Amino acid sequence: MKTFQRLAVSAAALLAADAAFAKVVTKSVVYEHAGTKLEGFLAYDDAKTAKGKLPGVLVIPEWWGLNAFAKGRAVELAAMGDVAFAVDMYGQGVVTEDPKKAGELAGPFYGKPLMAERANAGLEQLLKTGLVDPRKVAAIGFCFGGSTAQALAYSGAPLAGIVSFHGGPVNAPASAAGTVKAKFLLLNGADDPMVKPEARAALEKSLEDAKVDYQSVDYAGAVHAFTNPDADRLAAAGGMKGMIGYNEPAARRSWKAMQVFFEEIFGGH
């Protein structure tokens, strides 16, 4: 009995030591795509990466650019046990809180190959870390980033799944039929004035035609950008009241839905 007790105490001490030394490491990563200098944000738990390769998650920001919100989501993912890379879509240091400027920055990506290509450049950086199990890679995105995650999946990127938080619909192209392996989780504000019901219906039909495995969840009372705690402030400053806004229950429930989805596509987390 005494031997067993000593072993139990030793195991507990080792676990406590692991917890004490574990920490989320964050790094800026400078890279380039199509002549544009970019700076992404990498986050991981060094104690967990020391034990083997982990699932990897690409985080694609809202149209504001790579701001504190997107970086914070990467840190949360790292604490969950993923290696997260928040991609830079616009260029090193290009961030705004002006909706007009954000629209100008995001505009050239919609409907163009650049959207998936720029995101894929970030995905390559994530995979280059050597910390990620390439069979367990996902992309998540918010608003503009949710649209980008959809486009990235259609491009044939090696993703197990994508999560679109209040993302604008990007219909699956005819070329996606039977070829997209990524599963889709679409998390929507039921009262989102920026996404018309007919656009969402068209997206779902295109996914069904392409035989994409998808789930779509609506959150009552939620408008666009419901996951971002700064959305109310941004709405007031940018003349977007009623269009974007934070919804705590929807934010919490959608993040949990993502975690359940990851359990499925990663085969344990």
C-alpha positions as a printed Julia matrix, in Angstrom:
269×3 Matrix{Float64}:
   0.0    0.0     0.0
   2.81   2.39    0.89
   4.5    1.71   -2.46
   1.25   2.44   -4.28
   0.81   5.66   -2.32
   4.33   6.79   -3.16
   3.72   6.08   -6.85
   0.44   8.0    -6.75
   2.12  10.97   -5.06
   4.95  10.89   -7.6
   2.5   10.86  -10.53
   0.58  13.78   -9.03
   3.83  15.67   -8.55
   4.79  15.11  -12.19
   1.4   16.33  -13.39
   1.71  19.41  -11.2
   5.19  20.05  -12.58
   3.91  19.72  -16.15
   1.14  22.22  -15.4
   3.61  24.61  -13.79
   5.94  24.63  -16.76
   3.28  24.54  -19.48
   2.68  27.84  -21.19
   1.21  29.21  -24.36
   3.98  30.46  -26.59
   3.15  33.2   -29.09
   5.3   34.31  -32.0
   5.04  36.74  -34.89
   5.85  35.08  -38.21
   6.88  37.23  -41.15
   6.32  35.73  -44.6
   5.41  36.8   -48.11
   2.75  36.09  -50.71
   2.53  37.47  -54.24
   4.95  40.27  -53.4
   3.08  41.33  -50.23
   4.94  41.17  -46.92
   2.74  39.57  -44.28
   2.97  39.0   -40.53
   0.98  36.19  -38.95
   0.58  35.16  -35.32
   1.47  31.67  -34.07
   0.3   30.25  -30.72
   0.88  26.85  -29.09
   1.34  25.18  -25.71
   5.02  24.23  -25.49
   4.39  21.41  -22.98
   1.91  19.77  -25.34
   4.02  20.16  -28.48
   6.92  18.54  -26.61
   4.86  15.35  -26.42
   4.02  15.07  -30.12
   2.31  16.7   -33.05
  -1.0   18.43  -32.41
  -4.04  19.44  -34.45
  -3.49  22.68  -36.33
  -6.03  25.48  -36.77
  -5.75  28.39  -39.18
  -7.54  31.48  -37.81
  -8.8   33.92  -40.46
  -9.75  37.39  -39.15
 -12.74  39.62  -39.8
 -12.44  42.32  -42.43
 -10.73  44.58  -39.89
  -7.46  42.67  -40.37
  -5.25  40.74  -37.97
  -6.26  42.43  -34.73
  -6.35  41.52  -31.04
  -9.61  39.6   -31.42
  -8.17  37.16  -33.97
  -4.96  36.78  -31.98
  -6.98  36.12  -28.84
  -8.84  33.29  -30.55
  -5.49  31.77  -31.54
  -4.35  31.88  -27.91
  -7.6   30.21  -26.79
  -7.08  27.44  -29.33
  -3.52  26.93  -28.14
  -4.76  26.58  -24.56
  -7.19  23.91  -25.81
  -4.3   21.88  -27.23
  -4.09  23.07  -30.84
  -1.35  24.82  -32.74
  -3.02  27.97  -34.05
  -1.87  30.39  -36.73
  -3.76  33.65  -37.26
  -3.22  34.54  -40.9
  -2.49  38.02  -42.22
  -4.69  38.68  -45.25
  -3.8   42.31  -45.99
  -0.15  43.02  -45.26
   2.17  43.57  -42.34
   0.58  45.95  -39.84
  -2.51  46.67  -41.96
  -5.42  46.83  -39.5
  -8.39  49.21  -39.33
 -11.54  49.97  -37.34
 -13.05  52.08  -40.12
 -15.73  50.07  -41.97
 -15.17  52.02  -45.19
 -11.46  51.2   -45.13
 -12.19  47.6   -44.17
 -14.5   47.28  -47.16
 -11.77  48.64  -49.42
  -9.28  46.14  -48.02
 -11.59  43.13  -48.25
 -13.19  44.0   -51.59
 -10.42  42.73  -53.9
 -10.62  39.25  -52.36
 -14.27  38.42  -52.95
 -14.88  36.23  -55.97
 -11.17  36.12  -56.76
  -8.57  33.32  -56.48
  -6.58  35.66  -54.21
  -8.92  34.91  -51.3
  -7.99  31.23  -51.1
  -4.41  31.79  -52.22
  -3.63  34.33  -49.49
  -5.21  32.06  -46.85
  -3.27  29.09  -48.2
  -0.03  31.04  -47.76
  -0.87  31.22  -44.06
  -1.77  27.53  -43.99
   1.65  26.74  -45.41
   3.25  28.66  -42.54
   1.22  26.66  -40.03
   2.32  23.37  -41.56
   5.95  24.53  -41.78
   6.16  24.74  -37.99
   6.59  20.98  -37.81
   4.31  21.0   -34.75
   1.13  19.96  -36.57
  -0.33  16.6   -37.5
  -1.12  17.2   -41.19
  -4.11  14.84  -40.96
  -5.71  17.06  -38.33
  -5.9   20.56  -39.76
  -8.86  22.94  -39.79
  -9.56  26.56  -40.65
 -11.87  28.86  -38.75
 -12.9   32.34  -39.81
 -15.02  35.26  -38.67
 -17.19  37.32  -41.08
 -14.83  37.95  -44.02
 -12.69  35.2   -42.52
 -15.61  32.77  -42.58
 -16.07  33.45  -46.29
 -12.35  32.91  -46.78
 -12.43  29.58  -44.93
 -15.13  28.4   -47.33
 -13.1   29.49  -50.37
  -9.99  27.82  -48.96
 -11.82  24.5   -48.6
 -13.04  24.68  -52.21
  -9.46  25.21  -53.4
  -8.5   21.7   -52.35
  -6.47  22.73  -49.3
  -5.67  19.78  -46.99
  -8.31  20.53  -44.37
 -10.32  18.12  -42.26
 -12.9   20.83  -41.69
 -13.75  24.51  -41.6
 -15.8   26.61  -39.21
 -17.44  29.79  -40.48
 -18.55  32.16  -37.72
 -21.09  34.64  -39.17
 -19.35  34.35  -42.53
 -20.79  35.6   -45.79
 -21.91  32.72  -48.04
 -19.47  31.59  -50.74
 -21.19  29.06  -52.96
 -19.37  25.86  -53.8
 -18.2   25.98  -57.43
 -19.05  23.2   -59.87
 -15.44  22.02  -59.59
 -16.01  21.2   -55.91
 -18.48  18.41  -56.68
 -17.22  15.25  -55.03
 -13.74  16.67  -54.43
 -14.02  18.75  -51.23
 -13.02  16.56  -48.29
 -13.39  19.2   -45.57
 -16.52  19.11  -43.44
 -18.27  22.44  -42.92
 -19.7   23.96  -39.74
 -21.64  27.15  -40.48
 -22.5   29.21  -37.37
 -24.92  32.0   -38.18
 -26.74  34.88  -36.54
 -30.46  34.24  -37.05
 -31.05  38.0   -37.28
 -27.99  38.86  -39.36
 -29.06  41.74  -41.65
 -25.92  41.4   -43.77
 -26.67  37.88  -45.0
 -29.93  37.43  -46.88
 -31.89  34.19  -46.38
 -31.82  33.47  -50.1
 -28.02  33.73  -50.12
 -27.76  31.21  -47.31
 -30.21  28.9   -49.08
 -28.11  29.11  -52.24
 -24.97  28.23  -50.28
 -26.6   25.18  -48.71
 -27.91  23.99  -52.08
 -24.44  24.36  -53.61
 -22.95  22.33  -50.75
 -25.57  19.63  -51.21
 -24.92  19.54  -54.97
 -21.19  19.22  -54.27
 -21.87  16.48  -51.69
 -20.11  18.44  -48.95
 -20.75  17.26  -45.39
 -22.07  20.39  -43.66
 -23.92  21.55  -40.56
 -25.63  24.93  -40.24
 -26.62  26.39  -36.87
 -28.59  29.6   -36.27
 -28.41  31.6   -33.03
 -31.58  33.49  -32.11
 -31.23  37.23  -31.64
 -27.69  37.29  -33.03
 -26.64  39.71  -35.77
 -23.39  39.93  -37.73
 -20.1   39.71  -35.79
 -21.84  38.2   -32.76
 -18.62  36.56  -31.48
 -16.59  39.77  -31.16
 -16.81  41.54  -27.76
 -15.74  44.77  -29.49
 -18.56  44.63  -32.03
 -20.86  47.04  -30.18
 -18.1   49.64  -29.88
 -17.15  49.19  -33.53
 -20.8   49.5   -34.55
 -21.23  52.76  -32.65
 -18.03  54.26  -34.03
 -18.62  53.13  -37.6
 -22.33  53.81  -38.03
 -23.22  50.1   -38.05
 -25.66  49.87  -35.12
 -28.11  47.05  -35.65
 -25.88  45.49  -38.29
 -23.1   44.14  -36.1
 -23.18  43.42  -32.38
 -21.85  41.12  -29.69
 -24.12  38.38  -28.37
 -22.58  36.56  -25.4
 -24.78  33.44  -25.43
 -24.31  32.98  -29.18
 -20.56  33.56  -28.87
 -20.26  31.01  -26.07
 -22.49  28.4   -27.72
 -20.84  28.72  -31.12
 -17.35  28.29  -29.63
 -18.58  25.15  -27.86
 -20.09  23.89  -31.13
 -16.68  24.36  -32.75
 -15.04  22.3   -29.99
 -17.51  19.45  -30.48
 -16.9   19.64  -34.24
 -13.14  19.42  -33.66
 -13.64  16.31  -31.54
 -15.31  14.73  -34.54
 -12.95  15.77  -37.32
  -9.75  15.29  -35.31
 -10.84  11.97  -33.83
 -10.29  13.13  -30.27
  -8.82  16.35  -28.98
